[in-house]
Amino acid sequence: MIQLSNVTKQYKTSNGPLTAVDQVNLTIQDGEIFGIIGYSGAGKSTMIRLFNGLEKPTSGSVIVNGEDISKIKGAKLRAARHKISMVFQHFNLLWSRTVEENIAFPLEIAGIDSAAKKKKVAELIELVGLTGREKAYPSQLSGGQKQRVGIARALANDPEVLLCDEATSALDPETTDSILDLLRSVNEKLGITIILITHEMHVIRKICHRVAVMEQGKVVEEGDVLQVFDAPQAPVTQRFVQQVTNTVGQQESIEQIKEQYQHGKLIKLFFVGSKTEQPIMTQLIRQFNVDVNIVHGNISPTKSGPYGTLIVQLAGTDEEVEKAVAYLTAEGIKSEVMSHE
Ligand SMILES: Nc1ncnc2c1ncn2[C@@H]1O[C@H](COP(=O)(O)OP(=O)(O)OP(=O)(O)O)[C@@H](O)[C@H]1O
């Protein structure tokens, strides 16, 4: 478990002290994928450096597995750091070393014997999906493959915590997804706690269990990913949620839908968590004398269940349509009438 209690980090600057992290309280449980999201300058990088003891808090404590990482020194600090590994945005690979030599590097530093090192490197190469690329140099790899090497290297010494510093920010969307899938499988297979910092809500949605939103050094909102998506409180969180739910393209298509479907009632349904859209819609069609036309859908999986919206056109008598809407409400699905004849 990692626990931050009243952590403040100030830097001295020529303009006086600058508070990068401001009175943060946070608990991260073993085995979870915890995301920290914020815009540039929010204090995310400072936070990640507090987790591995690279920065010391000005006040407060950072307890990692029962030890205050900001107070221990020497061999104890080295042992604690050994359990916390990092994946970087720009990979930080050694360019003159092959894939397998990069992955072996932390094992060499740790003084692991040659046979054990070979075995471990082979296991890691398989785990991250780089079989066949062992002898390649970083310059011969795609961005995604480079990050796979970065992840394998970070896992070499069997860490308990993996810190990911904008690990997918330099990658295209498809490669981002494949790296996020890899991180999720590392978390599931090895039980490693993953803390990632990002400015992309897509990353949070895709793999995190919980999220903390940072603004001006403070954690302004924290909770289960689904809960934060469902009811974002802080304005900055609302902006992040809109990143994945309300693109300009969708706004335009909603206007088109309204134009196109002028009969019946157009209703926007919000699906959160375990309620999946299909059985509910099937029930709706079976139980009520209404025609249901699915006109737009945007349902995305999260770690705790689906999240998203579905726009349906309900046509039938007023009474049947009312009953159908009441049924949806009773099933716990929020709805919003967009238009009706
Ligand atoms: N070593 C330092 N000395 C002085 N100020 C610093 C230092 N490191 C960070 N800061 C300042 O602390 C604030 C938080 O920076 P931090 O890098 O933690 O934010 P961030 O959310 O990671 O942003 P970015 O994604 O742009 O790195 C910023 O105002 C930054 O200028």
The ligand as an SDF file (V2000), in Angstrom:
LIG
                    3D

 31 33  0  0  0  0  0  0  0  0999 V2000
   12.7240   21.1900  -10.1140 N   0  0  0  0  0  0  0  0  0  0  0  0
   11.8290   22.1680  -10.1540 C   0  0  0  0  0  0  0  0  0  0  0  0
   12.1160   23.4150   -9.7600 N   0  0  0  0  0  0  0  0  0  0  0  0
   11.2100   24.4060   -9.7860 C   0  0  0  0  0  0  0  0  0  0  0  0
    9.9240   24.2530  -10.1910 N   0  0  0  0  0  0  0  0  0  0  0  0
    9.5670   23.0190  -10.5960 C   0  0  0  0  0  0  0  0  0  0  0  0
   10.4750   21.9190  -10.6170 C   0  0  0  0  0  0  0  0  0  0  0  0
    9.8160   20.8210  -11.0680 N   0  0  0  0  0  0  0  0  0  0  0  0
    8.5490   21.2190  -11.3360 C   0  0  0  0  0  0  0  0  0  0  0  0
    8.3970   22.5350  -11.0470 N   0  0  0  0  0  0  0  0  0  0  0  0
    7.1450   23.3140  -11.1710 C   0  0  0  0  0  0  0  0  0  0  0  0
    6.1490   22.6300  -10.4030 O   0  0  0  0  0  0  0  0  0  0  0  0
    4.8770   22.6890  -11.0660 C   0  0  0  0  0  0  0  0  0  0  0  0
    4.3850   21.2850  -11.2850 C   0  0  0  0  0  0  0  0  0  0  0  0
    5.2250   20.6620  -12.2310 O   0  0  0  0  0  0  0  0  0  0  0  0
    5.1180   19.1280  -12.6700 P   0  0  0  0  0  0  0  0  0  0  0  0
    6.2100   18.8740  -13.6820 O   0  0  0  0  0  0  0  0  0  0  0  0
    5.0840   18.2610  -11.4710 O   0  0  0  0  0  0  0  0  0  0  0  0
    3.6940   19.1100  -13.3840 O   0  0  0  0  0  0  0  0  0  0  0  0
    3.1080   18.0970  -14.4490 P   0  0  0  0  0  0  0  0  0  0  0  0
    1.6700   17.9670  -14.1450 O   0  0  0  0  0  0  0  0  0  0  0  0
    3.9110   16.8630  -14.4690 O   0  0  0  0  0  0  0  0  0  0  0  0
    3.2670   18.8680  -15.8160 O   0  0  0  0  0  0  0  0  0  0  0  0
    4.0140   18.3980  -17.1450 P   0  0  0  0  0  0  0  0  0  0  0  0
    3.1470   17.3340  -17.7270 O   0  0  0  0  0  0  0  0  0  0  0  0
    4.0710   19.6330  -17.9640 O   0  0  0  0  0  0  0  0  0  0  0  0
    5.3720   17.9030  -16.7020 O   0  0  0  0  0  0  0  0  0  0  0  0
    5.1010   23.4780  -12.3490 C   0  0  0  0  0  0  0  0  0  0  0  0
    4.7410   24.8070  -12.1070 O   0  0  0  0  0  0  0  0  0  0  0  0
    6.5970   23.3490  -12.5880 C   0  0  0  0  0  0  0  0  0  0  0  0
    7.0860   24.4730  -13.2760 O   0  0  0  0  0  0  0  0  0  0  0  0
  1  2  1  0
  2  3  1  0
  2  7  2  0
  3  4  2  0
  4  5  1  0
  5  6  2  0
  6  7  1  0
  6 10  1  0
  7  8  1  0
  8  9  2  0
  9 10  1  0
 10 11  1  0
 11 12  1  0
 11 30  1  0
 12 13  1  0
 13 14  1  0
 13 28  1  0
 14 15  1  0
 15 16  1  0
 16 17  2  0
 16 18  1  0
 16 19  1  0
 19 20  1  0
 20 21  2  0
 20 22  1  0
 20 23  1  0
 23 24  1  0
 24 25  2  0
 24 26  1  0
 24 27  1  0
 28 29  1  0
 28 30  1  0
 30 31  1  0
M  END
$$$$
